[in-house]
Amino acid sequence: MAFGVIFSAFFSALGQIGDPRFRKVLGLGILLTFVLLVAVYAAFLWFLQVTLGESSTLPVLGEVTWINDLATFASLFFMLVLSVFLMVPVASAITSMFLDEVANAVEDKHYRHLPPANKVPFGEAFKDTVNFLGVLIAANILAFILYAMFAPLALFIFWGLNGFLLGREYFTLAAIRRVGRVEAKKLRRKHMGTIWLAGTFMAIPLSIPLMNLAIPILGAATFTHIYHKLVR
């Protein structure tokens, strides 16, 4: 049941890529995701250059000027690894910004019989986003202890933890537009297994560089379908 709902929802989302409205939001989401990652990398690079300076003094070798170049080159590979962790809060932020547009495009194509969804006030949506980002970042920082303790299972812990958190947020954002906050929480508790599994399937490609750029918007569309399939 859960697998059927999840894969049906994902392929329905994937099948809408040709829709001009959906393609526009997908393009904006990919662009903004890329810009955010580049901005973080630029800030990290600036920090390295300020910290290391133009030259460094090493024992025996004396003053050398290639340390900065080496650190800059190595930082590119470091950021590729770090982007795996960065993509989780980035995906959360992107979804909060574009979910309404994605959900409207999905519902206009697949659920035309429904009345217009309720608009979530900006202040309330912003507060939810900030609160969730705080939980997400804190949980991942604490999870580094588990990663160190159970190193062979670190990737699975990462997927499971972030799958739970992202699935919880994505489903809530999709449901709250239709049934309000209280009912959205009830539905989330009722279908938590399916939501967690769907979130985990989303967290896995988020850990793959380049592929992860498209996941936040596709995830928002997928969870819009999941909400409608579960309540139906």
Residue pairs with C-beta under 8 A, 6 or more apart in sequence:
1 194
2 193
2 194
2 197
2 198
3 197
5 194
5 198
5 226
5 229
5 230
6 194
6 197
6 198
6 201
6 222
6 226
8 225
8 229
9 198
9 222
9 223
9 225
9 226
9 229
10 201
10 218
10 222
10 225
12 106
12 110
12 221
12 222
12 225
13 106
13 218
13 221
13 222
13 224
13 225
14 218
16 22
16 105
16 106
16 109
16 221
17 23
17 26
19 105
19 109
21 101
21 104
21 105
21 108
22 102
22 105
22 106
22 221
25 98
25 101
25 102
25 105
25 217
26 214
26 217
26 218
28 98
29 94
29 98
29 214
29 216
29 217
30 213
30 214
30 217
32 94
32 97
33 87
33 90
33 91
33 94
33 212
33 213
33 216
34 213
36 90
36 93
37 79
37 83
37 86
37 87
37 90
40 79
40 86
41 75
41 76
41 79
44 75
44 79
45 72
45 75
48 68
48 71
48 72
48 75
49 68
49 72
52 67
52 68
52 71
53 68
54 65
54 68
55 63
55 64
55 65
55 67
55 68
56 63
56 64
56 67
56 68
57 63
57 64
58 64
58 67
80 209
83 209
83 212
84 158
84 206
84 207
84 209
84 212
85 140
85 158
87 206
87 207
87 212
87 215
88 136
88 140
88 162
88 165
88 166
88 203
88 206
89 133
89 136
89 137
90 216
91 166
91 202
91 206
91 212
91 215
91 216
91 219
92 129
92 132
92 133
92 136
92 166
92 169
93 129
93 133
94 216
94 217
95 169
95 170
95 173
95 216
95 217
95 219
95 220
96 125
96 128
96 129
96 132
96 173
98 216
98 217
98 220
99 170
99 173
99 174
99 220
99 224
100 117
100 119
100 120
100 177
102 217
102 220
102 221
102 224
103 117
103 174
103 177
103 220
103 221
103 224
104 117
105 221
106 221
106 224
106 225
107 114
107 117
107 224
107 228
110 225
110 228
111 228
114 178
117 177
117 178
118 176
118 177
118 178
118 180
119 177
120 176
120 177
128 173
132 165
132 169
135 165
136 162
136 165
139 161
139 165
140 161
140 162
143 157
143 158
143 161
146 154
146 157
147 154
147 157
147 158
150 157
155 207
158 203
158 207
159 200
159 203
159 204
159 207
160 200
162 199
162 203
162 206
163 196
163 197
163 198
163 199
163 200
163 201
163 202
163 203
164 196
164 199
164 200
165 199
166 199
166 202
166 203
166 206
166 219
167 195
167 196
167 197
167 198
167 199
167 200
167 202
167 223
168 188
168 192
168 195
168 196
168 199
170 199
170 202
170 219
170 220
170 223
171 184
171 187
171 188
171 191
171 195
171 198
171 223
171 226
171 227
172 184
172 185
172 188
173 220
173 223
174 220
174 223
174 224
174 226
174 227
175 183
175 184
175 187
175 188
175 227
175 231
176 184
178 227
178 231
179 187
179 231
187 227
187 230
187 231
188 195
191 230
194 226
194 230
195 226
198 222
198 223
198 226
202 215
202 219
202 222
205 211
205 212
205 215
206 212
206 215
